[in-house]
Amino acid sequence: MAHAVRFHETGGPDVLRWEAVEVGDPGPGEVRVRHHAVGLNFADTYFRTGLYPAPLPSGLGVEGAGVVEAVGAGVTEFAEGDRVTYTGSPLGAYSTERVMPVGSLFKLPDAIGFETAAAMTMRGLTSAYLLRRIHPLRAGDAVLLHAAAGGVGLILTQWAKLLGITVIGTVSTEEKAAVARSHGCDHVIHHRRENVAERVRELTGGEGVAVVFDSVGKDTVEGSMASLRRRGLLVCFGTSSGVPPLDAMQLVLHGSLFVTRPALADYIADPAERAALSQELFGHVAAGRIKIQVNQRFALDEAARAHRALEAGRTTGSSVFAL
């Protein structure tokens, strides 16, 4: 019998339940995937709490890797036995197996393991569009990256270094500072004891950075704007501390800033762009130019414990559910 983590009401980690489920056969344009690893992402908590709405009861999770066990009618892109990874709708990755539309799947190169794939598909594609599509960054540019020791942070930092970009990262502990530095972060700011914007100005000769990649939100937005150079770009791609209040006049006062709140789905909606970003990501990882650090592994029936660790900031790098 297949099992899945589901929730029947929104709330804290205790609303997550481990349930037996019927998976069934794939329909037209679908495949059934048996998971070998499932990704744990902070965005999962947004669905659980109701920040991101989902019809209830609901499964959880948008990222997994495994093997195709059955294919539905009309499916020609995948066959039984194919290794695959995915990120995106519908919810339900927290499961031992599931039926998925083929449009969400990527063929997984043999050089990339299942746990690595589950830890990197969403984070890696997020890093890909942030660095390769959001802004025309050039070698020598400086960026500020919040949560530099997180899953996206470590991938983005390594990729940025391949492009010749200077990375200034914020962290909350010495342990996370060491992790960020070991992955190429040029300068580390301890945001609990240093003024981020003042330190950024010192490090950039008073100019500020070209782009701020802010996955934190409400707690960091003021410092993020104050860290940008004139006509710089604030990229709010996460809200771990809540949705930031943005006053358009503040953009003027800080130097005619630009701001965007992007979503991965809009950068992989076009098949050609989706293929280009994924191939670039998989190529870097398969060749070892970008290393994926899986620092936490949980069993699927430990989803509540995993969410508590994630929300308490007790994780570094990427986390996965290992099956």
Steps between C-alpha positions, in 0.01 A plus 500: 500500500627846411524766771495878494519797734173697487334780693127554554529847654761775490721572797823394667705188430262286707233519227712270281375140491657179368227317306456196276388609152383345174717615211337332202615480141622795297258656254574658161809719518594367845750260658519330838824573685640306795701746706853435617536846658274799560601863537429706813456870420404799711218570258338176621428673830311775317246247373474335842429829676262625231720789381481328162142371462432135413169309491464280809574226573827524314831331442820697543828551319594592145836329447605139469720253314448136417424244230210481256295187576217539248407733214159616386354519151677726256819533704804479275754714689545252786505122540488256789832498682596859413667698775318831549486806720246780521389817667162668478130432527300310597573470871568150629874428485500392866406146398652163422356507148266717296358572157651804327436690175795458265532876456644529849772237454867522407710203396768457762857446377663183631777712655256661744364293790140506620572680828705761318219549250235537770721752676579709192223502242296786649795676663721457195240623252426791733871587504505462123230754428619739772847516349428444132166670434416764765777755434793528255768440761859530380835382634609742769149585618424459871179353641357462849357158580292445812499152659829425329536162674158377389425263216453768234776710652770235463408418140464864400836588655686226313333595172570869556869425546503320163373828351757718678246667730593616851264353761432669834295262713307537824490227765383460859774280654871426477418150380299639210774754428752218459264311268442809285872574472580140408266533201664818371324785681746792478378695805278384786287732713356382834164673478425458873802703607588717199314768310460336161465814289793677667722197452396467135593864439841440660562196283397679178679828552173676581331404173273215604421179314337453162243246622370376834362146505263504797325178604423624852250781442359725769800488736758585234330721241610833652864394517475354153387829345768690691766263362423561133686735271308764306245331267579163655261205505333345804396141430249381762485128424399372843318604815631289788439791742176613339395709202700825488306829498621695197448875474568624147634828636777309677620378163546863395672603823750214473604589147223418250510131580331218313321214675364164386321215674565208261378139502686205351189385313509810279862434402452136399158535336652528154632154394810640329598715797423212737730271303778759481500573874480133601776394262729772629427400859538124443820560306663693784396244762594193294843650429558587867518874441204544736485268799172426676527471876233282662543572870172367641315177422160410640260210461175595330297424811716757684361791297383692808847477658658608171276807478583599858872485423453699181294775661734526797798565272676183613589386148783586260528417134230270367271254678331192357268220595687178424289197405 
